[in-house]
Amino acid sequence: MKVNHLQINISEIKNKVGASLEFEFEEKIDKIEYKKETLRFTEPIKVMGRATNLGKKIYLVEGNIRASLEDNCYRCLEITPVLLDLNFSFRFGENIKSSLEEPYLDENGNEIFPIIGENIDLDLLIENEIILNYPTKILCSPDCKGICEKCGKNLNEGDCSCKRGAIDPRLSALEKFYNR
């Protein structure tokens, strides 16, 4: 499922340089799929911010994204809550020959995204911000013990009866060196 319906109508600030418009959205999303990964949301995402007319048909949209997700712990595989609190800043322009996937770059190197009619569409950009800022390794706690590599028991729930200390024979020389 994709993020959709996050659009800001700029008609009331379109002809007033310096004018701004506050916005707030709450959008229910079940999941976002990206490169064979699935981001699972537990609550609607919240997006709030302000759109400002900078003049010369350019608009600055700044705000915050809050999202609650769940994922598996990197070490023990238990389902773990993930909270995202992200700030964003985008520029949009009227009559810009670009797309949301490939924005126009102005003389200062700022990315400028197109406005469609009188609407600023944040859908794809908010989705990209979530994906780009998602942690690579989720931990249920900083001291997570993980799972036993032999039997698969969650070691946070107690020790297993597997024999530890069996060293790969290729590393036995290192074991002797380490034990000195």
C-alpha positions in Angstrom: 0.0 0.0 0.0 1.3 3.4 -0.9 0.9 6.7 1.0 -1.8 8.8 -0.6 -4.1 11.8 0.0 -1.4 14.0 1.5 -2.0 17.0 -0.6 -1.9 20.7 0.3 -4.1 23.1 -1.6 -2.2 26.4 -2.0 -5.0 28.5 -3.6 -5.3 30.8 -0.5 -1.5 31.7 -0.4 -0.8 31.5 -4.1 -1.0 35.3 -4.7 0.5 36.4 -1.4 4.3 36.3 -1.1 5.3 35.5 2.4 1.9 34.0 3.3 1.9 30.6 4.9 -0.6 27.8 5.5 -0.5 25.3 8.3 -1.5 21.7 7.6 -1.9 18.5 9.5 -2.7 15.0 8.1 -3.4 11.6 9.7 -3.2 8.8 7.2 -3.8 5.1 7.9 -1.2 2.9 6.1 -0.9 -0.8 6.7 2.5 -1.2 5.1 5.1 0.0 2.6 7.0 -2.5 0.6 10.5 -1.6 -0.6 13.2 -3.9 -2.1 11.6 -7.0 -0.7 11.3 -5.5 2.8 7.9 -4.6 4.4 7.5 -1.7 6.8 4.4 -2.5 9.0 2.6 0.4 10.6 0.8 0.0 13.9 -0.9 3.5 13.9 -1.8 6.1 11.3 1.1 8.3 10.3 0.9 12.0 11.4 2.2 14.7 9.1 2.1 18.3 10.2 3.8 21.5 9.0 3.6 24.7 7.1 3.7 25.7 3.4 5.1 29.2 2.7 5.0 31.2 -0.5 8.6 32.3 -1.1 7.7 34.3 -4.2 8.7 33.6 -7.8 6.1 30.8 -7.7 8.3 28.8 -5.3 6.8 27.3 -2.0 8.7 26.0 1.0 7.0 23.1 2.8 8.5 22.2 6.2 7.2 19.8 8.8 7.3 16.7 10.8 6.4 13.0 10.3 5.5 10.8 13.2 5.0 7.1 12.5 4.7 4.0 14.7 5.8 0.7 13.1 6.8 -2.7 14.2 9.7 -4.9 13.0 11.7 -7.9 14.1 14.7 -7.4 16.5 17.9 -7.9 14.6 19.3 -10.3 17.2 16.3 -12.3 18.7 13.7 -11.8 16.0 11.0 -10.7 18.5 8.5 -8.1 17.2 9.7 -4.7 18.4 8.1 -1.3 18.2 9.8 1.4 16.1 9.0 5.1 16.5 10.0 7.6 13.8 10.0 11.3 14.4 11.3 13.0 11.3 11.6 16.6 10.1 11.4 17.5 6.4 11.9 20.4 4.1 10.9 20.5 0.5 10.6 23.2 -2.2 7.9 23.2 -4.8 7.5 25.3 -7.9 4.8 26.2 -10.4 5.5 25.5 -14.1 8.5 23.4 -13.2 9.5 20.8 -15.8 10.3 17.9 -13.5 8.7 15.1 -11.6 8.5 13.9 -8.0 11.0 11.2 -8.9 13.4 13.6 -10.7 13.1 17.1 -9.3 14.4 20.3 -10.9 17.7 21.7 -9.5 17.9 25.5 -9.2 21.1 27.6 -9.5 21.8 26.9 -5.7 21.4 23.2 -6.0 18.0 23.1 -4.3 15.6 20.4 -5.4 12.3 21.8 -6.6 9.3 19.5 -7.1 6.4 20.3 -9.4 3.0 21.6 -8.2 0.1 19.9 -10.0 -2.7 22.5 -10.4 -3.0 24.2 -7.0 -2.0 21.1 -5.1 1.3 20.2 -3.5 1.5 16.4 -3.4 3.5 15.0 -0.5 2.6 11.3 -0.9 5.8 10.0 -2.6 8.1 12.4 -0.7 6.7 11.4 2.7 7.0 7.7 1.8 10.6 8.3 0.7 11.5 10.1 3.9 10.2 7.1 5.9 12.1 4.6 3.8 15.4 6.7 3.8 15.3 7.3 7.6 14.2 3.8 8.7 16.9 2.2 11.0 18.9 -0.6 9.4 19.1 -2.7 12.6 16.2 -2.8 15.1 17.0 -4.0 18.7 14.3 -4.9 21.3 16.8 -3.6 23.9 20.5 -2.5 23.8 21.5 -5.6 25.8 19.5 -8.2 23.7 21.3 -11.6 23.9 19.9 -12.8 20.6 19.1 -16.5 19.8 21.2 -19.6 20.1 22.8 -20.4 16.8 22.3 -24.1 17.4 18.8 -24.6 18.8 17.2 -21.1 18.0 16.1 -20.4 21.6 15.6 -16.8 22.5 18.5 -16.3 25.0 16.6 -13.3 26.6 14.2 -15.9 28.1 17.0 -17.9 29.6 20.0 -20.1 28.7 19.6 -23.2 26.6 21.4 -26.5 27.1 23.6 -26.3 23.9 27.3 -26.6 24.4 29.0 -23.3 23.7 32.7 -23.0 23.0 32.8 -25.3 20.0 35.2 -23.4 17.8 35.4 -23.7 14.0 38.6 -25.8 13.5 39.9 -23.2 11.0 40.1 -20.7 13.9 41.7 -23.0 16.5 45.1 -21.2 16.1 43.4 -18.0 17.0 41.8 -19.6 20.1 45.2 -20.7 21.4 46.6 -17.2 20.8 43.6 -15.6 22.6 43.8 -17.9 25.6 47.5 -16.9 26.3 
